[in-house]
Amino acid sequence: MKFDSHLGLTVASCAAVGIICTVAGTASANLVTNGDFSANASSYGTYPGYSIPTQTPANPANPTDWTATNQVGVNGPDTGFYATYGSPFAPSSASGVRDFVFLQNASLNAPASIEQTFSTTAGQLYTLSYVAAQRSFNSNATMEAIILNAANGSTPITTQTPSINNNSFTSFTLNFTAESSTTAVEFLNTTPITYTNGAYSDNTVDVSNVVVDAVPQPASLGLVGFGSLALGLLLLKRRTGGSVCV
């Protein structure tokens, strides 16, 4: 049987490219949905952008795909509340961010928080990335980003306490290893609530651009390297017309 070298080259090239694309695609898929909080931002159409049951029409209680606790809402251009610097709950500069969720601690209820559960592979390394800030006139708001084992009573896997400010959104990353098939990410406003001059303190933290994706394992990186090498050698063979051992 006669072997068609050009056909073999094409098949091998496609296989190499397929390996690269498959691995790369797996590594870059965001496991969090509505991480930029734009999915239902237009529903938050009246000031100040969070759920008010007595309001007509009432704003939604939760950003789409997130579970919210207490005073949580969405701001950004899609809500209709986004002046030059992103009022009313943004830092003084909102560069790089469109819509964002705000977690407002303004009562003695449980702290404001949002949480989302997603599928993972036990033992796999992942990276959480996000941006966070304080409200423009806040100066002491604090927050936590918490990774939880959702399949085991939402026990914490790791926690990050980012240093946020009221001047701009800051980028943060957090690596974690999944412990089960379901993992959750929670953002929690941890600012102590005080009562001064007849009013509760009003401290708000903002979060957006939430992404969770898998970190390629060494074996996967090896496949990428092998695929790249094989593709390079095959292309060299086509260019030179010679024989290259792969």
C-alpha atoms as a printed R data frame, in Angstrom:
    type eleno elety resid chain resno       x      y      z
1   ATOM     1    CA   MET     A     1   0.000  0.000  0.000
2   ATOM     2    CA   LYS     A     2   1.381  3.391 -0.995
3   ATOM     3    CA   PHE     A     3   1.623  6.015  1.744
4   ATOM     4    CA   ASP     A     4   0.665  9.528  0.785
5   ATOM     5    CA   SER     A     5   3.182 11.707  2.650
6   ATOM     6    CA   HIS     A     6   1.125 14.834  2.095
7   ATOM     7    CA   LEU     A     7  -1.953 13.184  3.580
8   ATOM     8    CA   GLY     A     8   0.103 11.939  6.521
9   ATOM     9    CA   LEU     A     9   1.481 15.424  7.013
10  ATOM    10    CA   THR     A    10  -2.005 16.942  6.968
11  ATOM    11    CA   VAL     A    11  -3.420 14.398  9.427
12  ATOM    12    CA   ALA     A    12  -0.467 14.742 11.774
13  ATOM    13    CA   SER     A    13  -0.603 18.523 11.585
14  ATOM    14    CA   CYS     A    14  -4.313 18.549 12.402
15  ATOM    15    CA   ALA     A    15  -3.726 16.165 15.294
16  ATOM    16    CA   ALA     A    16  -0.986 18.380 16.711
17  ATOM    17    CA   VAL     A    17  -3.124 21.486 16.394
18  ATOM    18    CA   GLY     A    18  -6.041 19.620 17.962
19  ATOM    19    CA   ILE     A    19  -3.941 18.707 20.988
20  ATOM    20    CA   ILE     A    20  -2.841 22.303 21.462
21  ATOM    21    CA   CYS     A    21  -6.317 23.776 21.037
22  ATOM    22    CA   THR     A    22  -7.976 21.207 23.287
23  ATOM    23    CA   VAL     A    23  -5.570 21.727 26.170
24  ATOM    24    CA   ALA     A    24  -5.469 25.495 25.774
25  ATOM    25    CA   GLY     A    25  -9.246 25.703 25.575
26  ATOM    26    CA   THR     A    26  -9.637 23.670 28.761
27  ATOM    27    CA   ALA     A    27  -7.214 25.901 30.636
28  ATOM    28    CA   SER     A    28  -8.885 29.177 29.665
29  ATOM    29    CA   ALA     A    29 -12.569 28.380 30.281
30  ATOM    30    CA   ASN     A    30 -14.178 30.576 32.962
31  ATOM    31    CA   LEU     A    31 -16.096 28.382 35.402
32  ATOM    32    CA   VAL     A    32 -17.951 31.366 36.872
33  ATOM    33    CA   THR     A    33 -21.003 32.726 35.062
34  ATOM    34    CA   ASN     A    34 -21.932 36.409 35.075
35  ATOM    35    CA   GLY     A    35 -18.571 37.290 36.586
36  ATOM    36    CA   ASP     A    36 -18.854 40.849 35.265
37  ATOM    37    CA   PHE     A    37 -22.402 41.230 36.684
38  ATOM    38    CA   SER     A    38 -23.819 42.515 33.418
39  ATOM    39    CA   ALA     A    39 -26.372 39.713 32.854
40  ATOM    40    CA   ASN     A    40 -29.261 41.417 34.650
41  ATOM    41    CA   ALA     A    41 -27.733 44.822 35.312
42  ATOM    42    CA   SER     A    42 -30.433 46.582 33.300
43  ATOM    43    CA   SER     A    43 -33.007 45.265 35.793
44  ATOM    44    CA   TYR     A    44 -31.468 47.454 38.503
45  ATOM    45    CA   GLY     A    45 -33.087 50.464 36.972
46  ATOM    46    CA   THR     A    46 -33.814 52.689 39.966
47  ATOM    47    CA   TYR     A    47 -31.595 54.225 42.618
48  ATOM    48    CA   PRO     A    48 -29.601 52.935 44.352
49  ATOM    49    CA   GLY     A    49 -29.397 49.685 42.421
50  ATOM    50    CA   TYR     A    50 -30.153 47.020 44.996
51  ATOM    51    CA   SER     A    51 -33.274 45.144 46.018
52  ATOM    52    CA   ILE     A    52 -35.966 47.270 47.687
53  ATOM    53    CA   PRO     A    53 -39.114 45.133 48.222
54  ATOM    54    CA   THR     A    54 -41.414 48.174 48.592
55  ATOM    55    CA   GLN     A    55 -40.146 49.736 45.406
56  ATOM    56    CA   THR     A    56 -42.299 49.581 42.267
57  ATOM    57    CA   PRO     A    57 -41.048 47.864 40.259
58  ATOM    58    CA   ALA     A    58 -38.836 46.050 42.767
59  ATOM    59    CA   ASN     A    59 -35.216 45.581 41.811
60  ATOM    60    CA   PRO     A    60 -33.950 41.990 41.681
61  ATOM    61    CA   ALA     A    61 -32.547 40.644 44.934
62  ATOM    62    CA   ASN     A    62 -29.620 38.814 43.365
63  ATOM    63    CA   PRO     A    63 -27.276 39.265 40.436
64  ATOM    64    CA   THR     A    64 -27.993 36.465 37.961
65  ATOM    65    CA   ASP     A    65 -26.293 33.146 38.906
66  ATOM    66    CA   TRP     A    66 -25.197 34.455 42.328
67  ATOM    67    CA   THR     A    67 -26.686 33.899 45.786
68  ATOM    68    CA   ALA     A    68 -26.763 37.173 47.708
69  ATOM    69    CA   THR     A    69 -27.086 37.939 51.404
70  ATOM    70    CA   ASN     A    70 -28.388 41.269 52.721
71  ATOM    71    CA   GLN     A    71 -27.739 44.571 50.937
72  ATOM    72    CA   VAL     A    72 -26.263 43.613 47.590
73  ATOM    73    CA   GLY     A    73 -26.750 45.309 44.244
74  ATOM    74    CA   VAL     A    74 -25.295 46.150 40.850
75  ATOM    75    CA   ASN     A    75 -24.013 49.437 39.448
76  ATOM    76    CA   GLY     A    76 -22.596 50.335 36.059
77  ATOM    77    CA   PRO     A    77 -23.687 51.844 32.746
78  ATOM    78    CA   ASP     A    78 -26.211 49.050 32.183
79  ATOM    79    CA   THR     A    79 -28.047 50.071 35.367
80  ATOM    80    CA   GLY     A    80 -28.349 53.700 34.388
81  ATOM    81    CA   PHE     A    81 -26.237 54.769 37.376
82  ATOM    82    CA   TYR     A    82 -22.742 55.396 36.165
83  ATOM    83    CA   ALA     A    83 -21.540 58.989 36.184
84  ATOM    84    CA   THR     A    84 -18.018 60.038 35.183
85  ATOM    85    CA   TYR     A    85 -16.467 58.058 38.011
86  ATOM    86    CA   GLY     A    86 -19.101 55.384 38.413
87  ATOM    87    CA   SER     A    87 -21.487 56.732 41.043
88  ATOM    88    CA   PRO     A    88 -23.047 56.003 43.403
89  ATOM    89    CA   PHE     A    89 -21.147 53.049 44.887
90  ATOM    90    CA   ALA     A    90 -17.899 52.919 42.898
91  ATOM    91    CA   PRO     A    91 -14.379 54.063 43.782
92  ATOM    92    CA   SER     A    92 -13.237 57.392 42.377
93  ATOM    93    CA   SER     A    93 -11.924 55.652 39.241
94  ATOM    94    CA   ALA     A    94 -13.695 52.703 37.623
95  ATOM    95    CA   SER     A    95 -11.237 52.174 34.766
96  ATOM    96    CA   GLY     A    96 -11.303 48.668 33.303
97  ATOM    97    CA   VAL     A    97 -14.663 47.803 34.862
98  ATOM    98    CA   ARG     A    98 -18.125 48.021 33.376
99  ATOM    99    CA   ASP     A    99 -20.794 46.648 35.724
100 ATOM   100    CA   PHE     A   100 -19.892 45.589 39.250
101 ATOM   101    CA   VAL     A   101 -21.584 44.163 42.319
102 ATOM   102    CA   PHE     A   102 -21.543 46.153 45.541
103 ATOM   103    CA   LEU     A   103 -21.806 44.665 49.034
104 ATOM   104    CA   GLN     A   104 -23.098 47.239 51.498
105 ATOM   105    CA   ASN     A   105 -22.816 46.876 55.260
106 ATOM   106    CA   ALA     A   106 -25.244 49.419 56.646
107 ATOM   107    CA   SER     A   107 -27.061 47.596 59.432
108 ATOM   108    CA   LEU     A   108 -26.476 45.129 62.243
109 ATOM   109    CA   ASN     A   109 -27.699 42.252 60.088
110 ATOM   110    CA   ALA     A   110 -25.287 39.595 58.842
111 ATOM   111    CA   PRO     A   111 -22.597 41.018 56.529
112 ATOM   112    CA   ALA     A   112 -23.421 41.405 52.850
113 ATOM   113    CA   SER     A   113 -22.037 38.671 50.603
114 ATOM   114    CA   ILE     A   114 -22.391 36.892 47.265
115 ATOM   115    CA   GLU     A   115 -21.607 33.276 46.452
116 ATOM   116    CA   GLN     A   116 -21.557 30.980 43.414
117 ATOM   117    CA   THR     A   117 -20.974 27.215 43.119
118 ATOM   118    CA   PHE     A   118 -19.275 25.622 40.105
119 ATOM   119    CA   SER     A   119 -18.029 22.203 38.990
120 ATOM   120    CA   THR     A   120 -14.403 21.242 39.627
121 ATOM   121    CA   THR     A   121 -12.128 18.217 39.610
122 ATOM   122    CA   ALA     A   122 -10.721 17.110 42.954
123 ATOM   123    CA   GLY     A   123  -6.954 17.600 43.064
124 ATOM   124    CA   GLN     A   124  -6.936 20.075 40.162
125 ATOM   125    CA   LEU     A   125  -5.245 23.452 40.659
126 ATOM   126    CA   TYR     A   126  -7.336 26.533 39.806
127 ATOM   127    CA   THR     A   127  -6.866 30.290 39.817
128 ATOM   128    CA   LEU     A   128  -9.438 32.841 40.972
129 ATOM   129    CA   SER     A   129  -8.975 36.361 39.599
130 ATOM   130    CA   TYR     A   130 -11.095 39.437 40.270
131 ATOM   131    CA   VAL     A   131 -10.994 43.184 40.833
132 ATOM   132    CA   ALA     A   132 -12.159 44.894 44.022
133 ATOM   133    CA   ALA     A   133 -12.424 48.358 45.548
134 ATOM   134    CA   GLN     A   134 -14.084 50.493 48.204
135 ATOM   135    CA   ARG     A   135 -16.830 53.045 47.714
136 ATOM   136    CA   SER     A   136 -15.366 56.468 46.888
137 ATOM   137    CA   PHE     A   137 -15.906 58.063 50.295
138 ATOM   138    CA   ASN     A   138 -15.089 54.938 52.334
139 ATOM   139    CA   SER     A   139 -11.640 54.547 53.818
140 ATOM   140    CA   ASN     A   140 -11.801 51.492 56.059
141 ATOM   141    CA   ALA     A   141 -13.949 48.945 54.239
142 ATOM   142    CA   THR     A   142 -12.590 45.375 54.280
143 ATOM   143    CA   MET     A   143 -13.525 42.165 52.500
144 ATOM   144    CA   GLU     A   144 -12.652 38.507 52.052
145 ATOM   145    CA   ALA     A   145 -12.577 36.247 49.007
146 ATOM   146    CA   ILE     A   146 -13.259 32.709 50.193
147 ATOM   147    CA   ILE     A   147 -12.961 29.394 48.311
148 ATOM   148    CA   LEU     A   148 -15.229 26.699 49.756
149 ATOM   149    CA   ASN     A   149 -15.603 22.946 49.360
150 ATOM   150    CA   ALA     A   150 -19.277 22.996 48.385
151 ATOM   151    CA   ALA     A   151 -19.583 19.211 48.566
152 ATOM   152    CA   ASN     A   152 -18.489 19.103 52.206
153 ATOM   153    CA   GLY     A   153 -20.694 21.559 54.028
154 ATOM   154    CA   SER     A   154 -19.075 24.578 52.362
155 ATOM   155    CA   THR     A   155 -15.926 24.230 54.443
156 ATOM   156    CA   PRO     A   156 -13.267 26.840 53.579
157 ATOM   157    CA   ILE     A   157 -10.347 25.750 51.406
158 ATOM   158    CA   THR     A   158  -8.512 29.068 51.381
159 ATOM   159    CA   THR     A   159  -9.217 32.741 52.061
160 ATOM   160    CA   GLN     A   160  -7.773 35.986 50.758
161 ATOM   161    CA   THR     A   161  -8.086 39.362 52.478
162 ATOM   162    CA   PRO     A   162  -7.248 41.824 49.703
163 ATOM   163    CA   SER     A   163  -6.023 45.327 50.424
164 ATOM   164    CA   ILE     A   164  -8.680 47.402 48.656
165 ATOM   165    CA   ASN     A   165  -8.871 51.174 48.296
166 ATOM   166    CA   ASN     A   166 -11.354 53.867 47.288
167 ATOM   167    CA   ASN     A   167  -9.248 55.292 44.460
168 ATOM   168    CA   SER     A   168  -9.542 52.523 41.873
169 ATOM   169    CA   PHE     A   169 -10.302 48.875 41.239
170 ATOM   170    CA   THR     A   170  -7.305 46.630 41.979
171 ATOM   171    CA   SER     A   171  -6.638 43.188 40.470
172 ATOM   172    CA   PHE     A   172  -6.150 40.136 42.689
173 ATOM   173    CA   THR     A   173  -5.494 36.427 42.129
174 ATOM   174    CA   LEU     A   174  -5.827 33.408 44.405
175 ATOM   175    CA   ASN     A   175  -4.664 29.857 43.623
176 ATOM   176    CA   PHE     A   176  -6.449 26.874 45.138
177 ATOM   177    CA   THR     A   177  -6.700 23.119 44.753
178 ATOM   178    CA   ALA     A   178 -10.223 21.742 44.497
179 ATOM   179    CA   GLU     A   179 -11.148 19.146 47.102
180 ATOM   180    CA   SER     A   180 -14.296 17.783 45.438
181 ATOM   181    CA   SER     A   181 -16.499 17.942 42.365
182 ATOM   182    CA   THR     A   182 -18.171 21.180 43.473
183 ATOM   183    CA   THR     A   183 -16.468 24.327 44.736
184 ATOM   184    CA   ALA     A   184 -17.837 27.744 45.651
185 ATOM   185    CA   VAL     A   185 -16.432 31.258 45.665
186 ATOM   186    CA   GLU     A   186 -17.744 33.807 48.161
187 ATOM   187    CA   PHE     A   187 -17.082 37.529 48.454
188 ATOM   188    CA   LEU     A   188 -17.836 38.885 51.920
189 ATOM   189    CA   ASN     A   189 -17.917 42.444 53.275
190 ATOM   190    CA   THR     A   190 -16.119 42.082 56.610
191 ATOM   191    CA   THR     A   191 -16.162 45.761 57.633
192 ATOM   192    CA   PRO     A   192 -17.062 46.104 61.330
193 ATOM   193    CA   ILE     A   193 -20.444 47.763 61.674
194 ATOM   194    CA   THR     A   194 -20.655 50.676 64.108
195 ATOM   195    CA   TYR     A   195 -23.473 52.917 65.312
196 ATOM   196    CA   THR     A   196 -22.531 56.590 65.536
197 ATOM   197    CA   ASN     A   197 -24.668 59.719 65.914
198 ATOM   198    CA   GLY     A   198 -27.889 57.784 65.472
199 ATOM   199    CA   ALA     A   199 -26.830 55.988 62.276
200 ATOM   200    CA   TYR     A   200 -25.115 52.785 61.289
201 ATOM   201    CA   SER     A   201 -21.812 52.948 59.455
202 ATOM   202    CA   ASP     A   202 -22.205 52.621 55.697
203 ATOM   203    CA   ASN     A   203 -19.249 50.781 54.196
204 ATOM   204    CA   THR     A   204 -19.373 49.286 50.724
205 ATOM   205    CA   VAL     A   205 -17.020 47.013 48.789
206 ATOM   206    CA   ASP     A   206 -17.184 46.463 45.023
207 ATOM   207    CA   VAL     A   207 -16.272 43.359 43.011
208 ATOM   208    CA   SER     A   208 -16.165 42.597 39.282
209 ATOM   209    CA   ASN     A   209 -14.386 40.655 36.504
210 ATOM   210    CA   VAL     A   210 -14.542 37.385 38.451
211 ATOM   211    CA   VAL     A   211 -12.840 34.490 36.656
212 ATOM   212    CA   VAL     A   212 -12.038 30.951 37.810
213 ATOM   213    CA   ASP     A   213 -10.096 28.694 35.474
214 ATOM   214    CA   ALA     A   214  -7.985 25.567 35.665
215 ATOM   215    CA   VAL     A   215  -4.194 25.720 35.751
216 ATOM   216    CA   PRO     A   216  -2.740 23.276 33.175
217 ATOM   217    CA   GLN     A   217  -1.172 20.220 34.773
218 ATOM   218    CA   PRO     A   218   2.440 19.250 33.871
219 ATOM   219    CA   ALA     A   219   1.118 16.398 31.713
220 ATOM   220    CA   SER     A   220  -1.068 18.815 29.778
221 ATOM   221    CA   LEU     A   221   1.832 21.211 29.329
222 ATOM   222    CA   GLY     A   222   3.860 18.289 28.012
223 ATOM   223    CA   LEU     A   223   1.185 17.554 25.441
224 ATOM   224    CA   VAL     A   224   1.250 21.170 24.327
225 ATOM   225    CA   GLY     A   225   5.028 21.044 23.999
226 ATOM   226    CA   PHE     A   226   4.938 17.762 22.103
227 ATOM   227    CA   GLY     A   227   2.220 18.987 19.796
228 ATOM   228    CA   SER     A   228   4.114 22.195 19.078
229 ATOM   229    CA   LEU     A   229   7.336 20.293 18.378
230 ATOM   230    CA   ALA     A   230   5.622 17.785 16.118
231 ATOM   231    CA   LEU     A   231   3.842 20.504 14.200
232 ATOM   232    CA   GLY     A   232   7.078 22.450 13.783
233 ATOM   233    CA   LEU     A   233   8.978 19.431 12.465
234 ATOM   234    CA   LEU     A   234   6.194 18.510 10.076
235 ATOM   235    CA   LEU     A   235   6.072 22.023  8.685
236 ATOM   236    CA   LEU     A   236   9.856 21.932  8.296
237 ATOM   237    CA   LYS     A   237   9.546 18.677  6.357
238 ATOM   238    CA   ARG     A   238   6.984 20.253  4.030
239 ATOM   239    CA   ARG     A   239   9.236 23.297  3.494
240 ATOM   240    CA   THR     A   240  12.450 21.353  2.821
241 ATOM   241    CA   GLY     A   241  10.968 18.334  1.103
242 ATOM   242    CA   GLY     A   242  13.301 16.152  3.137
243 ATOM   243    CA   SER     A   243  12.702 13.488  5.712
244 ATOM   244    CA   VAL     A   244  12.313 14.489  9.318
245 ATOM   245    CA   CYS     A   245  11.958 11.852 12.017
246 ATOM   246    CA   VAL     A   246   9.096 12.595 14.407
